[in-house]
Amino acid sequence: MVASRESDPTIPMNAYGTHKLLIENYLRVFASDRQLDYLIVRLSNPYGPLQPVGKGVGLIAAVIDAIKNDHPIDIYGDGETQRDYIYIADAVKAMTSAITYNGIYKIFNIGSGEGKSINDIVALVEATMGKKAQKNQRPGRSFDVRKSILDISLARNELAWHPQIDLNDGIKLTVESL
């Protein structure tokens, strides 16, 4: 598995990624124009207690809500699309560390550094809740990036940060809150 580094070429595959890169570029220009310092945090897929449940907000919260309310979950393609999930408390700690950072790097990936598929997430939530999900198999979508996993070694080294809540524990805490 190859994780994306901060220094990798940025070639967005969809409108969402294009907008995120556009914001980063505007920030760089604005900071240069106004002689301001800046730092970019590329956050993977955060989840955790109090996350709103709704379309497009987050897979883990959506799966928990669907299983809890006996609603079907749409699985696009084979369900093996992978994402990097980060528990919200770990994300906040990373951003807190970044606030006081005075080094040369301007971009940090904040994630778990591990990829989990949609099928993995559904299975973990099912096991935690002790209940099977209803699934609707849908055709794959052309705009879905197959794997999006972040290399977090720069944040580990420069911010002295690493995630502390693993996915199993994070899902348990999230289930309890929702």
TAZI-V538105 format. One record per residue. N is the residue number from 0. PSI is psi in whole degrees, -180 to 180 (* if undefined). OMEGA is omega in whole degrees, 0 to 359 (none if undefined). Layout:
n=(N | N)
psi=(PSI | PSI)
omega=(OMEGA | OMEGA)
This chain:
n=(0 | 1 | 2 | 3 | 4 | 5 | 6 | 7 | 8 | 9 | 10 | 11 | 12 | 13 | 14 | 15 | 16 | 17 | 18 | 19 | 20 | 21 | 22 | 23 | 24 | 25 | 26 | 27 | 28 | 29 | 30 | 31 | 32 | 33 | 34 | 35 | 36 | 37 | 38 | 39 | 40 | 41 | 42 | 43 | 44 | 45 | 46 | 47 | 48 | 49 | 50 | 51 | 52 | 53 | 54 | 55 | 56 | 57 | 58 | 59 | 60 | 61 | 62 | 63 | 64 | 65 | 66 | 67 | 68 | 69 | 70 | 71 | 72 | 73 | 74 | 75 | 76 | 77 | 78 | 79 | 80 | 81 | 82 | 83 | 84 | 85 | 86 | 87 | 88 | 89 | 90 | 91 | 92 | 93 | 94 | 95 | 96 | 97 | 98 | 99 | 100 | 101 | 102 | 103 | 104 | 105 | 106 | 107 | 108 | 109 | 110 | 111 | 112 | 113 | 114 | 115 | 116 | 117 | 118 | 119 | 120 | 121 | 122 | 123 | 124 | 125 | 126 | 127 | 128 | 129 | 130 | 131 | 132 | 133 | 134 | 135 | 136 | 137 | 138 | 139 | 140 | 141 | 142 | 143 | 144 | 145 | 146 | 147 | 148 | 149 | 150 | 151 | 152 | 153 | 154 | 155 | 156 | 157 | 158 | 159 | 160 | 161 | 162 | 163 | 164 | 165 | 166 | 167 | 168 | 169 | 170 | 171 | 172 | 173 | 174 | 175 | 176 | 177)
psi=(129 | 122 | 151 | 130 | 160 | -32 | -5 | 151 | 142 | 108 | 85 | 143 | -4 | 174 | -37 | -50 | -37 | -43 | -40 | -43 | -38 | -43 | -43 | -44 | -40 | -41 | -45 | -46 | -46 | -44 | -41 | -45 | -36 | 6 | 47 | 150 | 156 | 164 | 135 | 129 | 116 | 98 | 131 | -144 | 98 | 150 | 163 | -175 | 147 | 7 | 130 | 150 | 123 | 167 | 129 | 5 | -37 | 134 | -48 | -48 | -39 | -41 | -44 | -49 | -43 | -46 | -44 | -39 | 13 | 40 | 149 | 153 | 129 | 123 | 114 | 131 | -143 | -1 | 9 | 8 | 130 | 142 | 164 | 121 | 138 | 130 | 140 | -37 | -36 | -39 | -43 | -42 | -40 | -45 | -35 | -41 | -38 | -32 | -37 | 5 | 134 | 20 | -167 | -18 | 144 | -11 | 132 | 133 | 132 | 111 | -163 | -22 | 6 | 145 | 138 | 138 | 167 | -43 | -40 | -47 | -47 | -45 | -41 | -42 | -41 | -47 | -41 | -41 | -14 | 33 | 139 | 147 | 148 | 133 | 137 | 115 | 125 | 158 | 151 | 158 | 136 | -25 | -6 | 123 | 130 | -46 | 131 | 96 | 136 | 138 | 118 | 15 | -34 | -43 | -39 | -46 | -45 | -34 | -4 | 44 | 148 | 153 | 144 | -21 | 116 | 167 | -43 | -48 | -40 | -41 | -41 | -46 | -38 | -43 | -45 | -36 | -28 | *)
omega=(178 | 179 | 181 | 175 | 178 | 184 | 180 | 176 | 179 | 179 | 183 | 181 | 181 | 183 | 180 | 179 | 178 | 179 | 179 | 179 | 177 | 179 | 177 | 181 | 176 | 179 | 180 | 181 | 181 | 180 | 179 | 181 | 184 | 183 | 179 | 174 | 179 | 175 | 180 | 175 | 176 | 185 | 176 | 185 | 181 | 177 | 176 | 181 | 178 | 176 | 178 | 180 | 178 | 182 | 176 | 183 | 180 | 184 | 186 | 179 | 180 | 180 | 178 | 181 | 181 | 180 | 180 | 185 | 179 | 175 | 178 | 177 | 176 | 176 | 182 | 182 | 183 | 179 | 182 | 173 | 184 | 175 | 179 | 183 | 181 | 178 | 190 | 179 | 176 | 178 | 179 | 178 | 178 | 180 | 176 | 176 | 182 | 182 | 183 | 182 | 180 | 183 | 186 | 184 | 183 | 183 | 177 | 171 | 177 | 180 | 177 | 185 | 181 | 178 | 174 | 181 | 174 | 178 | 177 | 182 | 180 | 181 | 179 | 179 | 177 | 181 | 180 | 183 | 182 | 184 | 180 | 178 | 168 | 185 | 171 | 178 | 181 | 175 | 177 | 181 | 185 | 184 | 179 | 175 | 186 | 179 | 175 | 183 | 184 | 170 | 185 | 184 | 179 | 178 | 177 | 185 | 186 | 182 | 184 | 184 | 169 | 180 | 182 | 181 | 179 | 187 | 180 | 180 | 178 | 178 | 177 | 179 | 180 | 177 | 180 | 183 | 183 | none)
